[in-house]
Amino acid sequence: MPDPGPGEVLVDVQACGVCHTDLHYRDGAVTDDFPFLLGHEAAGTVAAVGEGVTGLRAGDYVVLAWRAPCGACRSCRRGRPWYCFDSRNARRPMTLLDGTPLTNALGIGAFAEKTLVAAGQAVRIDPAARPEAAGLIGCGVMAGYGAAVHTGGVGRGDSVAVIGCGGVGAAAIAGACLNGAVKVIAIDIDDRKLDQAERFGATHTVNSRGTDPVEAVRELTNGFGVDVAIDAVGRPETFLQAFSMRDHAGTLVQVGVPSPGAQVELPLLDVFSRGGAIKPSWYGDCLPSRDFPFLVDQYLNGLLDLNAFVSGTVSLDDVEDAFAKMYRGDVLRSVVVL
């Protein structure tokens, strides 16, 4: 574990969620730069800061972000830091005892007692927030909430459909409800997840294992379709379903991460004639320094139930079991507690 260099901070990890992206890394679906240090939905306290770091000091309670805008690239200069093309990470890798460098998942690597990150990745939050819940803001909750609120622009009176009600989809449902949507339709093939979706505010549920979700959504919207359809799965079939269940000029938000070989085929005339927008959502188009403290405030004020995302806590030795539960759909999030 290197000491923090200029612009870096060392963080004592208190809790870290087990995310689907960690599973993608483990299975080699993101990069082949093995060996990996997984874990990126983390909360903890700053242990030490490097030269030139301002705004953070030892003892600060933080949530880690896997994007830290540089402030200088062409996207940041255009006032769109959530699309930063040169996001900051720690410059030196953590290593195995024999010196083998580790690839930190999403530039964090928090399945460990300590992790080294760029200072901009450590976002200070209210210490009253429970670390098991707060850490989830670092990825899944932010991605889903932001997909609805920032990318999809859900507002008062809107109708919304969310395909896939895991952690990201549940956060999208919560975000849509908090931002004033009046009809929020949760779609999944697992009744357990649909039950959970109602806890986050879904007004209607559709089990798409035996029901055509497009037809079901149209029946629930007087034949029109929804204003915003969110694909939180990332498979070709769910993308096409989301495309077809929109109202005219509606918005499709893709936040589920597709596999590298996934492809869709759409008649170009359908794309043109339906109008609206097809918008991928990167990290919920968030600005961590702005959005993490806001979501924590929503949580502490009882408006966003982050505790409901925590299905259970595990030790580092239990991560493989947590992956197995994720495969089976038994959990929204297992959280490693250190």
Disulfide bonds with the S-S distance in Angstrom:
none
